[in-house]
Amino acid sequence: MKRKRDGALLGNMLIARKGNLSVFLVFVGIFFEDPESIRGLLEPKLKAAERLPGP
């Protein structure tokens, strides 16, 4: 989701959840029009987080 202030794009917010794992990221000053452009950055981190031991 892109947020605007005074007509200018501010960035993106991303919320992802899988099982008990929730991730909330905010990118300010850069925005991504295409979800595939950020997949390569985030996917390995989310997969690594899945392997962490539970609470």
BALUMDO-445805 format. One record per residue: y, z, x of N, C-alpha, C in turn. Coordinates in steps of 0.02 Angstrom, whole numbers, plus 50000, padded with zeros to 5 digits. Example, Ala and Ser with C-alpha at 12.3 -4.5 7.8 and 13.67 -1.06 7.14 Angstrom:
BEGIN
497165039050660497755039050615498355039050660
498885035450642499475035750684500025039450645
end
This chain:
BEGIN
499425000050042500005000050000500625000050044
501084995750029501704995350066502244999350029
502655002750066503205006450036503855003050057
504335002750011504974999650027505545004850019
506025004150063506635008050057507215003350068
507665003050022508234998450026508014991250036
507434989450008507194982550013506824980850076
506804985450125506464984150189505764987250188
505274983750215504594986550219504584992150270
504254997650252504215003450296503555003850334
503015001950302502365002550335501805002450283
501225005250302500645005450259500385012550254
500065013950197499675020050188498955017950174
498495021450204497785019850194497415026350178
497015026150126496585031750108495875028950103
495415032150138494715030050136494275036150127
493745035450090493275040950081492575038250080
492125041750116491415040150114491045046850117
490695048450063490365055050061490875060550064
490775065150111491235070850120491805069250169
491805063350197492315061450247492895058050212
493505060750221494115057650194494585056350252
494915050550250495385048550302496025046350268
496585048950292497245046950267497665044950326
497905038750328498305036250383498965033450356
499495034450395500145031650378500395027950439
500555021550429500845017450482501575016350464
502025018250507502745017450494503015012650546
503415007850524503725003150570503314996750580
502714996650552502284990750555501894990450490
501774984550465501374983950405500884978150412
500344978750375499804973850378499744970550310
499834964050307499764960250245499024959150229
498624958050280497914956350272497484962250294
497064964950249496644970550268496184969150327
495984962850336495544961150392495884962250459
496544961850461496894962650524496854969650552
496724974550511496684981450534495954983950537
495504980050508494794982150507494514983350577
494654978850624494404979550692494644985950727
495224988350708495494994450737495175000650706
495085000650641494865006650606494115007350598
493765001850590493045002350575492645006150627
492735005050693492355008950742492505016450738
493125018250724493305025350719492985028550658
492975025050602492665027750542491905028550551
491605023750584490875024250596490715030050643
491135031150693491035036850738491125043450701
491605043650656491725049750617491135051350572
490785046350548490185047450506489645051150545
489625050350610489095053450651489265060650669
489865063050653490045069950669489625074650627
489465080550654489085085450615489495087850556
489145089450502489475092050441489745099050451
490145101250404490445108050408489925113450400
end
